[in-house]
Amino acid sequence: MELKALLESNKEIVVIDVLGSKERKSIPGAFWMPGAGDGQFYGAEKSRFAAALDKITEGDKNRPLVFLCWNSECWLSYNASLHAIEAGYKDIIWYRGGTEAWTGANLDWKRPERINW
């Protein structure tokens, strides 16, 4: 699987799962930011989102970010990718397959660290 190989080759990559739910299992090492893929972001949401990314990346806007949600029909990760670009991040990957593709490849799941933003 391409994402697994990428994560193994570059330990600087930050994975952010944006699917909203009560509980979530995701790609090992992922951060979970439920609601971060909302298409209706305004000033307050943009500021909170940017501050959360700043904390996760230690202020490095060149650090690669991978956004994902459930599957290729889930646009939340696409929206979050656009929000990150707007916040000034340069290296954004939209993982369209999401956790459905990860599961289909029979890869491990972990409970992600939830980021309340």
C-alpha atoms as a printed R data frame, in Angstrom:
    type eleno elety resid chain resno       x      y      z
1   ATOM     1    CA   MET     A     1   0.000  0.000  0.000
2   ATOM     2    CA   GLU     A     2   1.383  3.368 -1.031
3   ATOM     3    CA   LEU     A     3   0.510  5.287  2.135
4   ATOM     4    CA   LYS     A     4   2.064  2.648  4.387
5   ATOM     5    CA   ALA     A     5   5.285  2.771  2.345
6   ATOM     6    CA   LEU     A     6   5.286  6.561  2.462
7   ATOM     7    CA   LEU     A     7   4.807  6.601  6.232
8   ATOM     8    CA   GLU     A     8   7.622  4.088  6.686
9   ATOM     9    CA   SER     A     9   9.985  6.126  4.510
10  ATOM    10    CA   ASN     A    10   9.253  9.540  6.045
11  ATOM    11    CA   LYS     A    11   8.762  9.783  9.809
12  ATOM    12    CA   GLU     A    12   8.031 13.534  9.538
13  ATOM    13    CA   ILE     A    13   4.617 12.943  7.956
14  ATOM    14    CA   VAL     A    14   1.653 13.861 10.119
15  ATOM    15    CA   VAL     A    15  -1.572 11.914  9.491
16  ATOM    16    CA   ILE     A    16  -4.818 13.650 10.408
17  ATOM    17    CA   ASP     A    17  -8.143 11.834 10.385
18  ATOM    18    CA   VAL     A    18 -11.089 14.234 10.166
19  ATOM    19    CA   LEU     A    19 -14.071 11.892 10.242
20  ATOM    20    CA   GLY     A    20 -16.631 12.932 12.819
21  ATOM    21    CA   SER     A    21 -17.941 10.165 15.077
22  ATOM    22    CA   LYS     A    22 -18.201  9.309 18.755
23  ATOM    23    CA   GLU     A    23 -15.271  6.903 18.624
24  ATOM    24    CA   ARG     A    24 -12.685  6.274 15.972
25  ATOM    25    CA   LYS     A    25  -9.979  3.826 15.049
26  ATOM    26    CA   SER     A    26  -7.568  4.938 12.373
27  ATOM    27    CA   ILE     A    27  -4.109  4.612 10.918
28  ATOM    28    CA   PRO     A    28  -1.477  4.080 13.640
29  ATOM    29    CA   GLY     A    29   0.042  7.378 14.724
30  ATOM    30    CA   ALA     A    30  -2.797  9.473 13.310
31  ATOM    31    CA   PHE     A    31  -4.252 12.483 15.028
32  ATOM    32    CA   TRP     A    32  -8.028 12.725 15.067
33  ATOM    33    CA   MET     A    33  -9.626 16.112 14.456
34  ATOM    34    CA   PRO     A    34 -13.362 15.418 14.106
35  ATOM    35    CA   GLY     A    35 -15.137 18.242 12.315
36  ATOM    36    CA   ALA     A    36 -11.986 19.630 10.719
37  ATOM    37    CA   GLY     A    37 -13.327 18.737  7.278
38  ATOM    38    CA   ASP     A    38 -16.461 20.838  7.565
39  ATOM    39    CA   GLY     A    39 -17.092 22.806  4.388
40  ATOM    40    CA   GLN     A    40 -18.460 25.764  6.351
41  ATOM    41    CA   PHE     A    41 -15.344 27.232  7.955
42  ATOM    42    CA   TYR     A    42 -15.444 30.817  9.116
43  ATOM    43    CA   GLY     A    43 -12.960 33.023 10.970
44  ATOM    44    CA   ALA     A    44 -13.171 31.297 14.352
45  ATOM    45    CA   GLU     A    45 -12.951 27.778 12.889
46  ATOM    46    CA   LYS     A    46 -10.065 28.767 10.625
47  ATOM    47    CA   SER     A    47  -8.148 30.209 13.580
48  ATOM    48    CA   ARG     A    48  -8.738 27.160 15.809
49  ATOM    49    CA   PHE     A    49  -7.829 24.775 12.977
50  ATOM    50    CA   ALA     A    50  -4.619 26.679 12.165
51  ATOM    51    CA   ALA     A    51  -3.657 26.771 15.868
52  ATOM    52    CA   ALA     A    52  -4.201 23.002 16.194
53  ATOM    53    CA   LEU     A    53  -2.068 22.314 13.111
54  ATOM    54    CA   ASP     A    54   0.612 24.645 14.451
55  ATOM    55    CA   LYS     A    55   0.717 22.626 17.673
56  ATOM    56    CA   ILE     A    56   0.799 19.258 15.877
57  ATOM    57    CA   THR     A    57   3.526 20.333 13.424
58  ATOM    58    CA   GLU     A    58   5.498 22.397 15.958
59  ATOM    59    CA   GLY     A    59   5.025 25.402 13.682
60  ATOM    60    CA   ASP     A    60   6.613 23.756 10.624
61  ATOM    61    CA   LYS     A    61   4.417 24.687  7.654
62  ATOM    62    CA   ASN     A    62   6.633 22.574  5.366
63  ATOM    63    CA   ARG     A    63   5.948 19.398  7.309
64  ATOM    64    CA   PRO     A    64   3.979 16.916  5.170
65  ATOM    65    CA   LEU     A    65   0.348 16.464  6.215
66  ATOM    66    CA   VAL     A    66  -1.888 13.591  5.120
67  ATOM    67    CA   PHE     A    67  -5.637 14.094  5.533
68  ATOM    68    CA   LEU     A    68  -8.065 11.196  5.469
69  ATOM    69    CA   CYS     A    69 -11.569 10.190  6.459
70  ATOM    70    CA   TRP     A    70 -13.651  7.108  5.631
71  ATOM    71    CA   ASN     A    71 -13.332  6.453  1.879
72  ATOM    72    CA   SER     A    72 -13.109  7.998 -1.604
73  ATOM    73    CA   GLU     A    73 -16.665  9.300 -1.342
74  ATOM    74    CA   CYS     A    74 -15.946 11.206  1.888
75  ATOM    75    CA   TRP     A    75 -15.051 14.792  1.040
76  ATOM    76    CA   LEU     A    76 -14.210 15.832  4.598
77  ATOM    77    CA   SER     A    77 -10.514 15.098  4.116
78  ATOM    78    CA   TYR     A    78 -10.521 17.066  0.861
79  ATOM    79    CA   ASN     A    79 -12.044 20.052  2.663
80  ATOM    80    CA   ALA     A    80  -9.504 19.751  5.489
81  ATOM    81    CA   SER     A    81  -6.705 19.672  2.905
82  ATOM    82    CA   LEU     A    82  -7.986 22.941  1.460
83  ATOM    83    CA   HIS     A    83  -8.211 24.460  4.953
84  ATOM    84    CA   ALA     A    84  -4.580 23.458  5.607
85  ATOM    85    CA   ILE     A    85  -3.437 25.032  2.340
86  ATOM    86    CA   GLU     A    86  -5.289 28.202  3.281
87  ATOM    87    CA   ALA     A    87  -3.509 28.114  6.661
88  ATOM    88    CA   GLY     A    88  -0.173 28.174  4.811
89  ATOM    89    CA   TYR     A    89   0.853 24.513  4.780
90  ATOM    90    CA   LYS     A    90   2.847 23.563  1.704
91  ATOM    91    CA   ASP     A    91   2.979 19.756  1.546
92  ATOM    92    CA   ILE     A    92  -0.568 18.375  1.661
93  ATOM    93    CA   ILE     A    93  -1.658 14.879  0.686
94  ATOM    94    CA   TRP     A    94  -5.334 13.983  0.382
95  ATOM    95    CA   TYR     A    95  -5.575 10.244  1.023
96  ATOM    96    CA   ARG     A    96  -8.777  9.492 -0.849
97  ATOM    97    CA   GLY     A    97  -8.980  5.815  0.085
98  ATOM    98    CA   GLY     A    98  -9.255  6.661  3.766
99  ATOM    99    CA   THR     A    99  -9.560  4.065  6.461
100 ATOM   100    CA   GLU     A   100 -11.660  1.885  4.172
101 ATOM   101    CA   ALA     A   101  -8.655  1.355  1.871
102 ATOM   102    CA   TRP     A   102  -6.374  0.876  4.878
103 ATOM   103    CA   THR     A   103  -8.722 -1.821  6.193
104 ATOM   104    CA   GLY     A   104  -8.992 -3.394  2.733
105 ATOM   105    CA   ALA     A   105  -5.206 -3.776  2.718
106 ATOM   106    CA   ASN     A   106  -5.492 -5.661  6.035
107 ATOM   107    CA   LEU     A   107  -3.356 -3.139  7.932
108 ATOM   108    CA   ASP     A   108  -3.397 -2.394 11.667
109 ATOM   109    CA   TRP     A   109  -5.756  0.050 13.348
110 ATOM   110    CA   LYS     A   110  -5.121  2.137 16.436
111 ATOM   111    CA   ARG     A   111  -7.139  4.561 18.491
112 ATOM   112    CA   PRO     A   112  -5.897  7.977 17.318
113 ATOM   113    CA   GLU     A   113  -4.948 10.861 19.582
114 ATOM   114    CA   ARG     A   114  -7.950 13.178 19.605
115 ATOM   115    CA   ILE     A   115  -7.197 16.845 19.070
116 ATOM   116    CA   ASN     A   116  -9.906 19.087 20.456
117 ATOM   117    CA   TRP     A   117  -9.701 22.217 18.451
